[in-house]
Amino acid sequence: MRYGAVEAVHGISFGAEPGQVTALIGANGAGKSSTLAAISGLVPASGRIRFEGRDIAGKPPHEIVRAGIVQVPEGREILGRMTVEENLLLGLRGRDRSGIASAYERFPILDERRALLAGTLSGGEQQMLAIARALLAEPRLLLLDEPSLGLAPLVVARVFEALADLRRQGVTMLLVEQNALRALRLADQAYVMDLGRIVMTGTGDALLHDEGVARTYLGVT
């Protein structure tokens, strides 16, 4: 995958298993978000991207969403001048609006805030709104790009509690996250990226206890 003359991702190969959380960790500029962008069809990439047996490389983003892949983007990208409920209606993509009840069940704080402009929510509430909106599209693969970005530690804990609950419900997730400790604790399988390449793989627990990973990404000396 390239941005002009800059090759951001170099021939990586990995998989995400149904019902599991797969994490991509690494430093800034490692190629993690670029990988999600390629899967979502937001940027062109060479090679193959296979989903449920079908090659989706080169497909436009709306077709990829229809195929069952939905992304929660970095920075949340909610529509701040629309209400919480209007943001959720966009996630339904024209289906029966009664489905919003499931979002309010999963995130009760959104029910309390449904009539407020989304831009007035706290960072954590906005992240929950972005996740709830994505889930209303009924993804078979949920992509999450830096869900803890810019959030206070207590809020990060609440967001990851919500992701752990989704994991228990069997939602398949591919998680890009700079908070390697949180990501590895949640992940079934994890990949370490560096300079556009995958340099290490293992279960979340195995990488959590790997001395090299701990020293480089977890701040353990």
C-alpha positions in Angstrom: 0.0 0.0 0.0 1.4 3.4 -1.0 0.8 7.1 -0.4 2.4 8.5 -3.5 6.0 7.4 -3.5 5.9 6.2 0.1 5.2 2.5 0.6 3.3 2.4 3.9 2.6 -1.4 4.1 4.9 -4.1 2.6 3.4 -7.4 1.7 1.8 -8.2 5.0 -0.3 -11.4 5.6 -2.6 -12.1 8.5 -6.1 -13.3 9.3 -9.0 -12.6 11.6 -11.0 -15.6 12.9 -14.8 -15.4 13.4 -15.9 -14.6 16.9 -12.4 -13.5 18.0 -10.6 -10.2 18.6 -7.5 -9.7 16.4 -5.2 -6.8 17.4 -2.6 -4.9 15.4 -0.2 -3.1 17.7 2.9 -1.0 17.0 4.3 2.5 17.1 3.0 5.5 15.2 3.6 5.1 11.5 3.8 1.3 11.7 1.1 0.9 9.0 -1.8 -0.2 11.3 -4.4 2.4 10.3 -3.3 2.1 6.7 -4.0 -1.6 6.8 -7.6 -0.9 8.0 -8.0 1.8 5.4 -7.1 -0.8 2.7 -9.5 -3.4 4.0 -12.3 -0.8 4.1 -11.6 0.3 0.5 -10.6 3.8 1.5 -7.2 3.6 -0.2 -6.0 1.4 -3.0 -3.8 -1.5 -2.3 -2.2 -4.3 -4.3 -2.5 -8.0 -3.4 -5.6 -9.8 -2.1 -8.0 -9.0 0.7 -10.3 -12.0 1.2 -13.5 -11.9 3.3 -15.6 -15.0 3.7 -14.0 -16.5 0.6 -14.5 -13.5 -1.6 -11.7 -11.2 -2.8 -12.8 -7.6 -1.9 -9.6 -5.8 -2.9 -10.4 -2.8 -5.1 -14.1 -2.8 -4.1 -15.5 0.6 -3.2 -16.3 1.3 0.5 -20.0 1.0 0.2 -19.8 -2.4 -1.3 -17.4 -3.5 1.5 -19.9 -2.3 4.1 -22.7 -4.3 2.3 -20.4 -7.3 2.4 -20.3 -7.1 6.2 -17.2 -5.0 7.1 -17.8 -1.8 9.1 -15.2 0.5 10.5 -15.2 2.7 13.5 -12.7 5.3 12.3 -9.9 7.0 14.2 -11.2 10.2 15.8 -14.8 8.7 15.8 -16.1 10.9 12.9 -19.5 11.4 14.4 -21.7 14.2 13.0 -21.5 16.7 15.8 -24.4 19.0 14.6 -26.8 16.1 14.5 -28.4 14.5 17.5 -27.3 11.2 19.0 -30.4 9.5 17.5 -29.8 11.0 14.1 -26.3 9.6 14.1 -27.7 6.2 15.0 -30.3 6.4 12.2 -27.4 6.7 9.7 -26.1 3.4 11.0 -29.3 1.7 10.2 -28.9 2.4 6.5 -32.6 2.7 5.9 -33.7 -0.4 7.9 -36.4 -0.3 10.5 -35.6 2.3 13.1 -36.7 0.0 15.9 -33.2 -1.4 15.7 -32.0 1.6 17.6 -33.4 0.1 20.8 -30.5 -2.4 20.7 -28.0 0.4 20.7 -29.7 2.0 23.7 -29.7 -1.3 25.5 -26.0 -1.8 24.9 -25.1 1.8 25.8 -27.7 3.3 28.2 -25.9 6.6 28.4 -26.8 7.2 24.7 -30.5 6.7 25.5 -30.2 9.4 28.1 -28.5 11.7 25.6 -30.5 10.7 22.5 -31.9 14.3 21.9 -28.6 16.1 22.4 -26.3 17.2 19.7 -23.6 14.6 19.3 -20.9 17.2 19.4 -21.8 18.0 23.0 -21.0 14.5 24.2 -17.8 13.7 26.1 -15.0 11.9 24.2 -15.9 8.6 25.7 -19.6 9.0 24.9 -18.7 10.0 21.4 -16.7 6.8 21.1 -19.6 4.7 22.3 -21.8 6.5 19.8 -19.4 5.6 17.0 -19.3 2.0 18.0 -23.1 1.8 18.4 -23.6 3.4 15.0 -21.3 0.8 13.4 -23.0 -2.1 15.1 -26.4 -1.0 13.8 -25.0 -1.9 10.3 -24.9 -5.5 11.5 -21.2 -6.1 10.7 -19.8 -9.6 10.5 -16.4 -7.9 11.0 -16.0 -4.8 13.0 -12.8 -2.7 12.4 -11.8 -0.4 15.2 -9.1 2.3 14.6 -7.5 3.6 17.8 -10.7 3.6 20.0 -8.8 4.9 23.1 -7.2 7.9 21.2 -7.4 11.1 23.2 -9.5 9.6 26.1 -8.7 9.9 29.8 -7.6 6.6 31.5 -10.9 6.1 33.2 -12.8 6.6 30.0 -10.5 4.2 28.2 -11.3 1.6 30.8 -15.1 2.0 30.1 -14.6 1.8 26.3 -12.6 -1.4 26.6 -15.2 -2.9 29.0 -17.7 -2.3 26.2 -15.4 -4.0 23.7 -14.9 -7.0 26.1 -18.7 -7.3 26.3 -18.9 -7.4 22.5 -16.2 -10.1 22.5 -18.3 -12.2 24.9 -21.2 -11.8 22.5 -19.1 -13.2 19.7 -18.6 -10.0 17.6 -15.6 -10.5 15.3 -13.2 -7.5 15.7 -10.0 -6.3 14.1 -8.5 -3.8 16.5 -5.8 -1.2 15.8 -4.6 0.3 19.1 -1.6 2.1 20.4 -2.4 1.2 23.9 -0.8 -2.2 23.5 -1.5 -3.3 27.1 -5.3 -2.9 26.7 -5.2 -4.4 23.2 -3.3 -7.5 24.2 -5.4 -8.1 27.2 -8.5 -8.1 25.0 -7.1 -9.9 21.9 -7.3 -13.6 21.1 -4.6 -13.2 18.4 -2.3 -10.3 17.9 0.3 -9.0 15.3 3.1 -6.5 15.9 3.7 -4.1 13.0 6.9 -2.1 12.5 7.6 0.1 9.5 4.8 -1.4 7.4 5.7 -5.1 8.1 4.4 -7.7 10.6 7.4 -8.6 12.7 5.8 -10.8 15.4 2.6 -12.7 16.0 1.1 -14.8 18.8 -1.9 -14.9 21.1 -2.7 -11.8 23.0 -1.5 -13.5 26.2 1.7 -14.7 24.7 2.7 -11.3 23.4 1.6 -9.7 26.7 4.3 -11.7 28.4 7.0 -11.5 25.7 10.0 -9.6 27.1 10.7 -7.8 23.8 7.1 -6.7 23.4 7.0 -5.6 27.0 10.1 -3.6 26.7 9.3 -1.9 23.4 5.5 -1.4 23.5 4.4 -1.8 27.2 7.0 0.4 28.8 8.4 -2.4 30.9 12.2 -2.0 31.6 
